Amino acid sequence: MGKNPTDVWEILLKDWESEIWNIPNVKANHPEKTVHPCQFPIELVERLVLALTNEGDWVFDPFVGVGSSLVAGLIHNRKVMGVDKEKEYTDIAYQRIVSAIEGNLKRRPLGKPVYQPKGTEKVARPPIEWLKKPLEEWIK
Ligand SMILES: C[S@@+](CC[C@H](N)C(=O)[O-])C[C@H]1O[C@@H](n2cnc3c(N)ncnc32)[C@H](O)[C@@H]1O
């Protein structure tokens, strides 16, 4: 639940048994969000890196975008290499790698439980206009 979660393997095992990896996608308020329109969550690649490679192995991503796979590899002591046709993305990938090495890359930690809305959040409340009219009138 904290910076170094002790329940990480419990969560990963539960996901494995339910055959669903429940990982939030990278959108507006995600800590990893960059300008890339279809960026992977680092955690998605971390799980693959841990399952399919050993420390010191190479992780190569020929469509690297902003480098999520490379960051995932580096965090787990793999050697990494990537290619992308857009320099804008590889520049960001480079910066993210530097931040990861320096230990200050913003990222969602592996195995962090998915936020469960309580129903009191602003987005869960009906708009004020809806409250002016009884619900029955809306569903007629
Ligand atoms: C789904 S995105 C990958 C995103 C990446 N996983 C990340 O988290 O940033 C696919 C990437 O492939 C790149 N791409 C498409 N065609 C390519 C090509 N022929 N050679 C190299 N990169 C290419 C695109 O620029 C895009 O960044």
The ligand as a MOL file (V3000), in Angstrom:
LIG
                    3D

  0  0  0     0  0            999 V3000
M  V30 BEGIN CTAB
M  V30 COUNTS 27 29 0 0 0
M  V30 BEGIN ATOM
M  V30 1 C 1.6250 1.9590 -29.5360 0
M  V30 2 S 2.9200 3.1190 -29.7810 0 CHG=1
M  V30 3 C 4.0620 2.5170 -28.6100 0
M  V30 4 C 3.9710 3.2310 -27.3110 0
M  V30 5 C 4.9880 2.7430 -26.3020 0
M  V30 6 N 4.7000 1.3970 -25.8870 0
M  V30 7 C 4.9920 3.6760 -25.1010 0
M  V30 8 O 4.5720 3.2890 -23.9910 0
M  V30 9 O 5.3810 4.8330 -25.2880 0 CHG=-1
M  V30 10 C 3.6480 2.6230 -31.3030 0
M  V30 11 C 4.8620 3.4400 -31.7020 0
M  V30 12 O 5.3870 2.8870 -32.9120 0
M  V30 13 C 5.9800 3.9340 -33.6310 0
M  V30 14 N 6.1330 3.4650 -35.0160 0
M  V30 15 C 5.1660 3.2530 -35.9520 0
M  V30 16 N 5.6980 2.7890 -37.1040 0
M  V30 17 C 7.0380 2.6750 -36.9050 0
M  V30 18 C 8.1220 2.2370 -37.7030 0
M  V30 19 N 7.9360 1.8350 -38.9500 0
M  V30 20 N 9.3400 2.2260 -37.1470 0
M  V30 21 C 9.5480 2.6440 -35.8770 0
M  V30 22 N 8.5570 3.0810 -35.0660 0
M  V30 23 C 7.3220 3.0960 -35.5670 0
M  V30 24 C 5.0280 5.1010 -33.4380 0
M  V30 25 O 5.6890 6.3430 -33.6200 0
M  V30 26 C 4.5660 4.8990 -31.9800 0
M  V30 27 O 5.2770 5.6970 -31.0870 0
M  V30 END ATOM
M  V30 BEGIN BOND
M  V30 1 1 1 2
M  V30 2 1 2 3
M  V30 3 1 2 10
M  V30 4 1 3 4
M  V30 5 1 4 5
M  V30 6 1 5 6
M  V30 7 1 5 7
M  V30 8 2 7 8
M  V30 9 1 7 9
M  V30 10 1 10 11
M  V30 11 1 11 12
M  V30 12 1 11 26
M  V30 13 1 12 13
M  V30 14 1 13 14
M  V30 15 1 13 24
M  V30 16 1 14 15
M  V30 17 1 14 23
M  V30 18 2 15 16
M  V30 19 1 16 17
M  V30 20 1 17 18
M  V30 21 2 17 23
M  V30 22 1 18 19
M  V30 23 2 18 20
M  V30 24 1 20 21
M  V30 25 2 21 22
M  V30 26 1 22 23
M  V30 27 1 24 25
M  V30 28 1 24 26
M  V30 29 1 26 27
M  V30 END BOND
M  V30 END CTAB
M  END
